[in-house]
Amino acid sequence: MVANILKALETRFSANAFDPSTICEADIRELVRLACTAPTAFNMQNWQFIAVLSAGAKERLQAVSFGQEKIGQAAVVFILCGTLPDHRLLYDRLLPSVEAGQITEAAAQNWVVAAERFYAGEATLQRDEAVRSASFAAFALMLAAQAKGLGSCPIVGFEAERVAQEFGLTSDNIPVLLVAVGYPAGPDRQKTRLPAETILTIL
């Protein structure tokens, strides 16, 4: 299993074109389930996924994403939203872990108090947390897609305010990035990366 994970990391690439094959809603739900294995602070799970699947919805998304062709080509394009952390929602999200015996009731209550103190009045920190959570989920989603024989491509070329307006996002849901998923058109490979020694400091 470890070898498979390493291979996935070393062979994943951003698909710039997709063939017209479709994927079903059950597969979309499974991709999101796997994406939600990504970590979040306090296990906040502060994210939302919008699966843009229909031709009409893709056209709407293309219109606010500089007309990028891959949005129309991909089987589905996910709008990954990070939600501003809200401690009032946290206990209900921790309750399944309490019931499964993974954390104690006291720990869950303490996490709620800690989250309230940590984020209170910290608008920048709240936004940063939303972006972090959506970013973790996006990469988990891309690895899940690869494991299922699909290609993916993260997309940052979009107008966030127009995306929020077009798709009815609330003010606490920030569109962080798009992830196009489908069957790649043609072979491709991961681009060459900088050597680790040029970007690593060990203290």
Stockholm file with secondary structure:
# STOCKHOLM 1.0

chainA/1-203         MVANILKALETRFSANAFDPSTICEADIRELVRLACTAPTAFNMQNWQFIAVLSAGAKERLQAVSFGQEKIGQAAVVFILCGTLPDHRLLYDRLLPSVEAGQITEAAAQNWVVAAERFYAGEATLQRDEAVRSASFAAFALMLAAQAKGLGSCPIVGFEAERVAQEFGLTSDNIPVLLVAVGYPAGPDRQKTRLPAETILTIL
#=GR chainA/1-203 SS CHHHHHHHHHHCCBCSCBCSCCCCHHHHHHHHHHHTTSCCGGGCCCEEEEEECSHHHHHHHHHTTTTCHHHHHSSEEEEEEEECCCGGGHHHHHHHHHHTTSSCHHHHHHHHHHHHHHHTTCHHHHHHHHHHHHHHHHHHHHHHHHHTTCEEEEECCSCHHHHHHHTTCCTTEEEEEEEEEECBSSCCCCCCCCCGGGTCCCC
#=GC SS_cons         CHHHHHHHHHHCCBCSCBCSCCCCHHHHHHHHHHHTTSCCGGGCCCEEEEEECSHHHHHHHHHTTTTCHHHHHSSEEEEEEEECCCGGGHHHHHHHHHHTTSSCHHHHHHHHHHHHHHHTTCHHHHHHHHHHHHHHHHHHHHHHHHHTTCEEEEECCSCHHHHHHHTTCCTTEEEEEEEEEECBSSCCCCCCCCCGGGTCCCC
//
